[in-house]
Structures are given as C-alpha cells and as structure tokens.
Amino acid sequence: MELQRDDDHRDELGDLFRIERDRLFAIAYRMLGSVTEAEDVVQEAFARYGRLDRSNVREPQAFLTTMVTRLAIDHLKAARTQREHYTGAWLPEPLLSDERGVAEQAELADSISMAFLVLLESLSPVERAVFLLREAFEYDYDAIAPIVDRTPEHCRQIALRARRQVDARRPRFEASKAQRDELASRFFAAAREGDPDALLELLSADSVLYGDGGGRAPAAPQPVHGRERVARVVLGLARTAAMVGVRDELVTVNGQPGARFTAPDGSLINIVALDIADGQVQAVRSVVNPDKLRHLGPTADIPALIRQAAASGPRGRRAREER
C-alpha cells in the first residue's frame, strides 16, 4: 500500500512537472537571463516540492511559482557582484526559438529580448520579480504580494517605480516580424559578401555592437559605437570567418532575428542577435562566451580557428611560399 502511494506521488509530480515546467522556466529565465541557471532553479523548486507533505499544499502551481521566484531572487542577489565585475559586456544566455516553445507574439518576444533583459539588470532582484510578474505574466498585486513577502500596496509602488525606470529606456523593435527577418537576412548576407555599402545602409547612424566573451573568448572589450566602426568590425570578423569556412544560419534569438555561426565541424562559435527598428539595425549583440553557449551544443575551439585563419591569410600564404 505504501509503495502504491509513493508511485502515485511520483506520477503526480511527473505530471505537474510536464504541465508547469515551461511556465516556470519562462519566469526563471526572465529573472536570471541564464538558461542553465533557470533550469537549475526550476529543478530545485520541484525537488523541494517533492520533499513536502503535499497534502498541505492547496495550490501547487502557486507554491511552485513562489518557490521559483524566491530562488531566482536569491540567485540574483548572489550573482550581483559577479556581474558587476564581469569581463566586457554582459549579455544573457541566448534562447533560440526552438527551445522551451518560445512564443512568437510580439509582446512576449519583447520581454525576452537581449536588450530588455540587459535593461532589467538595472532593477533590484525584488523590483525585477514584481515588474516581471505584473508586466510579463499579468499577475495581480494580491497574487504577487505573498510571493515577494510584501503587501499588495507595496508591490504596486515597486511596480510603478520599476515601470518608470524601464519605460525610460525600453528598447523599440520593428513591429513586423517579416520585415525584421528580411532586413536581418540582408544584413548577414552583406557581411558574408563583404559589402560595406550595403552594411552602412542597413545600420543606423548610432548603432552599437556588443560582444560578450566573458574573458573566455575573444570579444570587443567595450561596446563599439557608430555606423562606420560597427561596419568595420563586422566586415573584419566576416573576413576571418570566411578564411576557415565558418557557416551562418538565420535563427530567432530571444524573440528577435539573429544568426548561429558554426565551425566546419559543426561546433558552435557564437550567436548574434539584432535589434531592428525604423528599418535599420540599431544594435548587434554577439555572445561568444562558451559558458553561455553550451546548452546549445558543443562549442568551437576559437583560438585554434584564429590560428587557422592567420595561416590562411596573406602573411600565412607568404610564409608558406618562403618555406
């Protein structure tokens, strides 16, 4: 009888996990900006739930939402110092459209964009939780209050402050997905073909390029500002990539158009996302840090690829001819 009850509890927990996993992951990822950390938080929440006497839990979904949010808040508090001392630009771990059933609706896609998640870094962990639960998941303040251990009125005030702060710098995106995808296709084609005029036409005058290597892979140490400078960097990277046979594939990255770049052996080099508004590319965001790409598959040996590109360039060819 006891074994049957244990089996029933495991079946119940498994069913709940299948039903709630994606929703809880959506909350945790928006809180943390990390796929691996969000998965860990969801797993920990279910592990704690599984150890409880669940006969006392009247609303499992509410309990799990509370647990995931509180674990994410604790995780953000612990990670704050680390992110403040991060090497170079910090970008979220990229989430591709085929992961976790990422929604294509504009209002949901915008809430996972890299630009938006970077902006949320300016909020405190509790502000971030209240803002996201209210704005992205449409929880009312009475539901949010026990999750963050505040009164409903206090949550309303927190949400108002956070909304004002976010709205002042909220990223804008091209309304039409078809237009964004078409412009992204032209952008990556211009880079691949080494066409500076086409790139300059597609980039906004105040465009910015961000590279996240985290000290683990080569990346621009500071953001690159301005159409001409961004175009030069993009074309230089494209030339190096062409020397070693790097392939690019258009993908949707955090709800926005982007590309996946892979080495000849299929290993992943980087993920690039584009912010597109007013018919131009406003920002280029490249994640090269292998620690942020491992959830997408094997990562490339970038130093080896750079050495190969150097050997394939004019100097390398001259050296081989002299030998």
N, C-alpha and C positions, 0 to 999 in steps of 0.2 A: 504493500500500500504506500509506504514511504517512497519507494523507488518510483512508483507511478506519479506521485505528487511532484517529485523532483523533475521527472521527464516533462510533466505538464508545465512546470515553471520555466524550464529551458525552452520549450516550444513557444510559450507566451513571450518570453524575452526575445527569441529569434524573430517572431512575427513583428513585435514592436520595433526592433532594430531595422527590419526591412522597410517598415512604413515610415519611420521617423528619421532615418539616417540622413537622407538628403536635406531635409529641412534644417536639422540641427547643424549639419556641415555648413549650410548656407550662412547661418548665424555666426558660427565659429570662424569661418574664413573671412567674412567681412570684419569681424572683430580683430583678427590677427594678421591678415594679409599673407598667410602661410598655409599651403595645402597640407604639409606634413604635420604642422602644429595643430591645425584644425582637426585632422584625423585623430591625432593623439587625444585631444580634448573630448571628442565625441566618444571614443573608445573608453576613456576614463569615466565619463558620465554614465555610460551603460554598465561598466564594471561596478561602480558604486551602487547603482540602482539594483543590480543583480544580487548584491550582498545584503540588501534591505529585507525586512519583513514587509513584503509588498501589499499585504492585506491592509496596511495602514495608509497606503498611497491611493488617494481617491482619484487623482488626475495625473496619470503617468506622463502625458505629454507636457503638462505644466511643470512637473517636477524635473523632467529632463531639460526643458528649456532653461529653467532656473539654474540647474547644475552646470550646463554648458556655458551659460553666460558668466556665472561666477568663476568658473575655472579659467575662462578666457580673460576676465578682468585680472585675476591673479597672475596669469601668464604675461599679460601686457605690463603689469607693474614690475615684474622681474626682468622683463626684456627691455625696459625703457632706457636704462643706462647703456646697455649693449648697442641699441640702435643709435643712441646719441654719438657713440664713438665708432660707428660703422665706417669702414674704409670706402670713400667715394659716395656716390648717390645710392640711397636705399630705395629699392623697388619691391613690390610684392612678388611672391612666387607666382608665376603665370598660371592661369587656369584656362585651359582650352575648351572650346565649345562642346567637345565630345566627352568632357568629364562632368560627372555629377549632374547631368541633364541641365546644363547652364541655360537659363531662359533667354530667349531672343528678344522678348519685349523690351522696348527702349527704356522704360522706367526701371526695369530690373537690371538690364545690362549696364546702365549708367552707374548703378550702386556697387558694381564690382570692377569698374574700370580702374586701371592702374592710377590714373590721375586722381580719381576720387578717393581711393584707398590711401594714397600718399597724403592727400589733404586731411584725412581723418587722423593722421598721426599727430596733428596739432591739438587734438582733443585729449582730455584725460581719459583713462580707461572707463570710468563710470559715465562720463559725458558721452563717450563713444557708444557704450551699451544702450543708454537711454535714447540717444539720437537714432541709432540703427533700428532698435525695436519699434520705435514710433514711426520713423520715416520709411524704412525699407520693408518692415513686416507688419505695419499698421496695428500694433498692439495699442490698446487704450492705456491711459495712465494708471488706472486701478490694477491692471494686469502687470504693468512694469514695476510698480512700487515694491511688491514683495520680492521681486527678482533681484533688485539692487539695494534692498533694505532702506528705502526712502519712502516718504509719504507721497501720495499722488500729486499734491500741490508742488512739492519739491521737485518731483520728476518733470512736471510741466515747466517749471522755471529752468531746470537744467536743459531741457529740450529747446526752449526758446533761445537760451544763450548759445547753445551749440549750433542751432539753425542759423542764427545771425552770423556766427563766425564762418560757417561753411558756405552760406549763400554769398558772402562777400568774395569768395574765391572759387566758387563751384565751377568745374570745367563745363564747357559747352561742346556739343558734338553735332555733326551733321545729322539732320532729322531722318533722312532716307538711308536705310541700310544699303540699298542698291548703289546709291551714289558714293557712299563711303567705300564699299568694296571695289567699285570701278576705279576710283581715284587711287586706292591702295595698290591695285594691280598695275596701274601706270607708274606709280612711284617705284615699286620694286623692279619693274621692267627697265625703267630709266637707269636705276643703279646698276643692274646687271649688264646693260648695254653700254655703260659709261657715257651717258648723255647728260652733260652738265646743264645745257639749256632747258631740257625737259624737267630736270630736278628743280632748277631755280624757279621755273614756272609753277611747280606744284607746292613748293614750300612758302609759307607765309613769311613776311619780312622779319617778324620777331620770333621765328621758330626756334625750338630748343631741342638738343639731343642729350639724353641721359643714358649713361652706361653704368650698369650695376655688375661689377666684378667682385665686389666684397673682399678685395685683396687676394682672391683665389684664382682670378683670371684677368688677362689684360682688358682694361676698360678706361675710358676717359676719366681722369681723376676728378674733374669738375664738369658741370654741365657746359655744353657748347652752345653759344647763343648766336643768332643771326643766320639769315638765309645762306649767305656765301660760305660761312665757316661750316655750317651743318652739311652743305652740299659737298664741300671738300672732304670732310671726314667720311661721309657715306661713300663717295666715289673711291677714296683710298682703301676703305675696307672691302669694297666690292672688287677692286683690282686684286687685292691679296687673296680674297676668296676664290676668284676665278683661277688663280695660279695652281691651286691644289684641288680644284674640282668640287668646290662646295655647291650644294644644291639648296634651292629655296622653294618652299611650298606655302601658298597662301592659307592662312588659318584664322579663326576668330579667337582673339586673345582677350580674356576678361571682358567679353561682350563687344570688343572693338576690333577693327581689321588689323591684321598683322601677318607675320610670316615665321615659319620654322626653318632654321638653317642647319643642315646636316653635312657631316664629312662624307667622303666617298664610301666609307664602311658603314654608313647609316647612323653613326653616333651623333648625338645632338650637340651643336656648338652654342647656339643661342636662340632666344625667342625675342622677336621685335613686335611691339605694338605701336600703332599710330593714333594720335589724337587728330581728328579731322573735323573742321568747322569752316563755314563760309567758303567751301570749295577748295580749301588748301590744307596742307599738313601743318598743324600747329606744334606738334611735339613728336619726337621719335624716342621710344623707350626700349632699350635693349638690355635684356637680362642674360649675362654671360656666366655669372657665378654658378659653378656646377652644383653647389649645395642646394640651390633653388630650382634645379632642373631635373634632379634625379627621379622625381615622381613621374617624369615623362619618359624615362628610359635611360639607356646607357649614355654617358656624356663623353665628349671628344677630348683627346689629348691636345689642347690648344697650343702649348709650346712646341710640340712636335710638328703641328701644322704650320706654325710660323716659320720654323726652321726649314721646312719643305718649301714654303713659299719663297723664302730668301734664296734657297738654292735654285729655284726655278726662275728667279728674276734676272735682269740683265747682268748684274755683278756675278751672280752664280754661274750664268752661262759663260761669261768671260773667264772665270776661274777654271771651269772645266776645260775650256778650249786651250788655256795656257798649259794645263797639265798634260 
